[in-house]
Amino acid sequence: MSAVLRLGITGTDTGVGKTVVACALAARARQLGVRVAVMKPVESGVDARDVSGDDTAGVPRSDAARLMQAAASTAPIDLVRPYVYTDPVAPMVAAQREGRPVQLVQLDRCRAVLEVDQELLLVEGAGGILVPLDIDTSYLDLFQRWEAEVVVVAGNRLGVLNHTLLTVRALQGAGLTIRGVVLSALTPPMSPSGTDEARATNFEALGQLLPRVPLFQFPWVAQVDDSEALALAAATSGIDRLLPRVRT
């Protein structure tokens, strides 16, 4: 096992708060003095002309750029995000459309450079754990290849029990270590859509269904590009226990 802790951040689906949780972990790691690198191996739905990942106001408009801001990373974005595609579709489909297939060896090279002298590498996937990079390789396979432990981000909404159990069973079946499951708030606490029965009961139900898996509740963060707010959310929710040197 590598001396660097590699954490693969996956979701139970798209739009479940995966990037926010990954950024919160990166910001909190930096705050705690953990040497952290970040990686978004493949990003689709990003304008290929967007070289820096930022708009003119300095606000990140891509997941890779947001991760870099949270981690205060000075690495070239081409290392952090080796493959970027314009079409907002699954990586395999985007790569096929543009005629630029994902090369695992290239991902390996970028990862190796990024994690030099680091204690932690956060690798954010795309959507769920079985999202394909190519016809033969999913993020599950990539995380296996890299001996990564996995953090599952699950959006707190109706259907999350099924989606989380499917994801956990796929990871366990592949022999991957699940570092934790993070139930992420998708709406502000006072919004009408944030008070239904499913949202109120999902955390307790997951605790019963997955008694051996560390489970966390991550709050709604209004300012998702505010590193201090993200670090505070990581600390108050306890997800910083997923970091090296912090586990209890």
PLY file of the C-alpha trace (Angstrom):
ply
format ascii 1.0
element vertex 248
property float x
property float y
property float z
element edge 247
property int vertex1
property int vertex2
end_header
0.00 0.00 0.00
1.22 3.46 -0.87
2.34 5.78 1.95
-0.08 8.29 0.46
-3.68 7.77 1.51
-5.75 7.77 -1.67
-9.40 8.55 -1.16
-11.73 7.97 -4.08
-14.80 10.18 -3.77
-17.79 8.63 -5.51
-21.50 9.35 -5.51
-24.62 7.24 -5.45
-25.69 9.24 -8.50
-24.97 12.55 -10.18
-25.92 15.76 -8.38
-25.56 14.40 -4.84
-22.99 16.86 -3.48
-19.88 14.88 -4.32
-17.77 17.88 -5.35
-18.83 19.89 -2.29
-17.84 17.06 0.05
-14.53 16.53 -1.78
-13.78 20.26 -1.56
-14.69 20.28 2.13
-12.27 17.43 2.79
-9.55 19.24 0.83
-10.12 22.53 2.66
-10.18 20.87 6.08
-7.07 18.81 5.31
-5.21 21.99 4.36
-6.46 23.71 7.53
-5.16 20.81 9.63
-1.77 20.85 7.94
-2.29 17.61 6.01
-0.37 17.73 2.74
-3.16 17.20 0.20
-3.34 16.85 -3.57
-6.52 16.65 -5.62
-7.46 15.01 -8.89
-10.45 14.87 -11.20
-9.23 12.27 -13.70
-11.93 12.96 -16.28
-14.33 15.89 -16.48
-17.06 16.23 -19.05
-19.44 19.07 -19.71
-16.62 21.64 -19.59
-15.75 23.95 -22.47
-12.45 22.75 -23.93
-11.42 26.41 -24.31
-11.65 26.79 -20.54
-7.95 26.25 -19.93
-7.69 27.71 -16.45
-11.03 26.46 -15.15
-11.88 29.90 -13.75
-14.02 32.73 -15.00
-12.80 36.32 -15.09
-13.97 36.95 -11.53
-11.83 34.11 -10.20
-14.80 31.91 -9.31
-14.21 28.28 -10.30
-16.61 27.00 -12.93
-15.34 23.44 -13.18
-15.08 20.70 -10.58
-11.32 20.44 -11.06
-10.84 24.17 -10.49
-13.00 24.06 -7.38
-10.97 21.20 -5.96
-7.76 23.07 -6.67
-9.04 26.19 -4.95
-10.12 24.23 -1.86
-6.75 22.50 -1.62
-4.78 25.64 -2.57
-3.18 23.47 -5.24
-0.55 25.00 -7.51
-0.31 21.93 -9.74
-1.01 22.40 -13.45
-4.67 21.76 -14.17
-3.60 19.34 -16.92
-2.25 17.08 -14.16
-5.26 17.51 -11.92
-7.66 16.97 -14.83
-5.86 14.97 -17.55
-8.98 14.50 -19.68
-11.64 17.15 -20.31
-14.54 16.88 -22.72
-17.14 19.38 -23.84
-20.23 17.15 -23.99
-22.06 16.77 -20.65
-22.31 12.99 -20.88
-20.58 9.99 -19.32
-16.78 10.01 -19.78
-16.80 6.99 -22.08
-19.42 8.53 -24.35
-17.73 11.93 -24.38
-14.39 10.32 -25.21
-15.92 8.32 -28.05
-17.59 11.41 -29.50
-14.36 13.41 -29.48
-12.12 10.54 -30.54
-9.87 10.93 -27.49
-10.06 7.79 -25.39
-8.99 7.79 -21.76
-5.60 6.14 -21.33
-5.12 4.57 -17.91
-1.35 4.81 -18.19
-1.67 8.57 -18.61
-3.88 8.77 -15.53
-1.29 6.73 -13.64
1.47 9.15 -14.64
-0.48 12.21 -13.56
-1.44 10.61 -10.26
2.16 9.68 -9.51
3.34 13.25 -10.06
0.54 14.78 -8.00
1.12 12.63 -4.94
4.86 13.24 -4.60
5.54 14.47 -1.03
1.82 14.36 -0.21
-0.01 12.59 2.61
-3.41 12.54 0.94
-4.70 12.34 -2.61
-8.41 13.08 -3.12
-9.69 11.64 -6.39
-13.17 12.74 -7.40
-15.04 10.47 -9.76
-17.99 11.30 -11.98
-21.49 10.31 -10.96
-21.61 6.80 -9.51
-19.01 4.09 -8.95
-19.83 2.15 -12.15
-19.69 5.16 -14.49
-17.52 3.95 -17.39
-14.24 5.51 -18.46
-14.15 3.12 -21.39
-15.86 -0.10 -22.41
-13.80 -2.12 -19.92
-13.09 0.31 -17.09
-15.28 2.05 -14.53
-14.32 4.24 -11.59
-14.55 1.13 -9.44
-11.80 -0.41 -11.56
-9.72 2.77 -11.36
-9.99 2.91 -7.57
-9.01 -0.75 -7.41
-6.02 -0.07 -9.66
-4.91 2.75 -7.39
-5.59 0.89 -4.10
-7.84 3.74 -3.01
-10.21 3.70 -0.09
-13.63 5.02 -1.03
-15.90 7.71 0.36
-19.49 7.37 -0.83
-21.49 10.60 -1.05
-25.25 10.03 -0.97
-27.76 12.81 -1.54
-30.36 12.99 1.21
-33.50 12.47 -0.84
-36.07 9.80 -1.60
-34.39 6.74 -3.12
-31.07 7.16 -1.33
-31.39 3.91 0.62
-31.51 1.79 -2.53
-28.78 3.77 -4.29
-26.48 3.66 -1.28
-26.93 -0.06 -0.70
-26.25 -0.82 -4.37
-23.07 1.27 -4.27
-21.83 -0.24 -1.02
-22.46 -3.79 -2.22
-20.62 -3.13 -5.47
-17.62 -1.80 -3.54
-17.65 -4.63 -1.03
-17.97 -7.20 -3.81
-14.85 -5.74 -5.41
-12.96 -5.89 -2.13
-12.58 -2.13 -1.79
-12.41 -0.47 1.62
-15.27 1.91 2.30
-13.86 4.76 4.37
-17.32 6.16 5.02
-20.73 7.10 3.67
-21.63 10.79 3.72
-25.33 11.68 3.61
-25.31 15.11 2.02
-28.01 17.77 2.44
-29.21 18.92 -0.99
-31.45 21.77 0.19
-31.26 24.47 2.89
-32.61 23.26 6.25
-35.62 25.61 6.22
-36.75 24.93 2.65
-40.06 23.04 2.22
-38.36 20.36 0.13
-35.89 19.76 2.95
-38.41 18.59 5.53
-40.15 15.55 4.04
-40.27 12.17 5.74
-37.58 10.56 3.62
-35.02 13.24 4.43
-35.92 13.07 8.09
-35.46 9.29 8.33
-32.70 8.43 5.85
-29.77 8.83 8.25
-31.25 6.58 10.92
-32.29 4.01 8.33
-28.81 3.91 6.79
-27.34 3.46 10.25
-29.49 0.37 10.71
-28.78 -0.99 7.24
-25.02 -0.34 7.31
-24.03 -0.77 10.96
-20.36 -1.48 10.15
-19.84 1.46 7.79
-18.92 4.89 9.23
-21.83 7.21 8.47
-21.86 11.01 8.48
-24.39 13.78 7.87
-23.03 16.68 5.84
-24.91 19.99 6.04
-26.09 22.34 3.35
-23.32 24.80 2.48
-24.58 27.99 0.87
-21.15 29.29 -0.18
-19.63 26.31 -1.92
-16.55 28.25 -3.06
-15.75 29.53 0.44
-12.92 27.32 1.72
-13.43 28.43 5.33
-17.12 27.53 5.21
-16.30 24.17 3.64
-13.65 23.38 6.24
-16.07 24.30 9.03
-18.72 22.00 7.55
-16.17 19.18 7.41
-15.25 19.74 11.05
-18.78 20.07 12.43
-20.05 17.04 10.49
-17.09 14.93 11.57
-16.09 13.95 8.04
-12.58 15.19 8.85
-12.22 11.86 10.64
-11.87 10.40 7.15
-8.55 12.25 6.80
-5.12 10.85 7.71
-3.86 11.79 11.18
-7.41 12.64 12.28
-9.17 9.27 12.59
-10.25 8.31 16.08
0 1
1 2
2 3
3 4
4 5
5 6
6 7
7 8
8 9
9 10
10 11
11 12
12 13
13 14
14 15
15 16
16 17
17 18
18 19
19 20
20 21
21 22
22 23
23 24
24 25
25 26
26 27
27 28
28 29
29 30
30 31
31 32
32 33
33 34
34 35
35 36
36 37
37 38
38 39
39 40
40 41
41 42
42 43
43 44
44 45
45 46
46 47
47 48
48 49
49 50
50 51
51 52
52 53
53 54
54 55
55 56
56 57
57 58
58 59
59 60
60 61
61 62
62 63
63 64
64 65
65 66
66 67
67 68
68 69
69 70
70 71
71 72
72 73
73 74
74 75
75 76
76 77
77 78
78 79
79 80
80 81
81 82
82 83
83 84
84 85
85 86
86 87
87 88
88 89
89 90
90 91
91 92
92 93
93 94
94 95
95 96
96 97
97 98
98 99
99 100
100 101
101 102
102 103
103 104
104 105
105 106
106 107
107 108
108 109
109 110
110 111
111 112
112 113
113 114
114 115
115 116
116 117
117 118
118 119
119 120
120 121
121 122
122 123
123 124
124 125
125 126
126 127
127 128
128 129
129 130
130 131
131 132
132 133
133 134
134 135
135 136
136 137
137 138
138 139
139 140
140 141
141 142
142 143
143 144
144 145
145 146
146 147
147 148
148 149
149 150
150 151
151 152
152 153
153 154
154 155
155 156
156 157
157 158
158 159
159 160
160 161
161 162
162 163
163 164
164 165
165 166
166 167
167 168
168 169
169 170
170 171
171 172
172 173
173 174
174 175
175 176
176 177
177 178
178 179
179 180
180 181
181 182
182 183
183 184
184 185
185 186
186 187
187 188
188 189
189 190
190 191
191 192
192 193
193 194
194 195
195 196
196 197
197 198
198 199
199 200
200 201
201 202
202 203
203 204
204 205
205 206
206 207
207 208
208 209
209 210
210 211
211 212
212 213
213 214
214 215
215 216
216 217
217 218
218 219
219 220
220 221
221 222
222 223
223 224
224 225
225 226
226 227
227 228
228 229
229 230
230 231
231 232
232 233
233 234
234 235
235 236
236 237
237 238
238 239
239 240
240 241
241 242
242 243
243 244
244 245
245 246
246 247
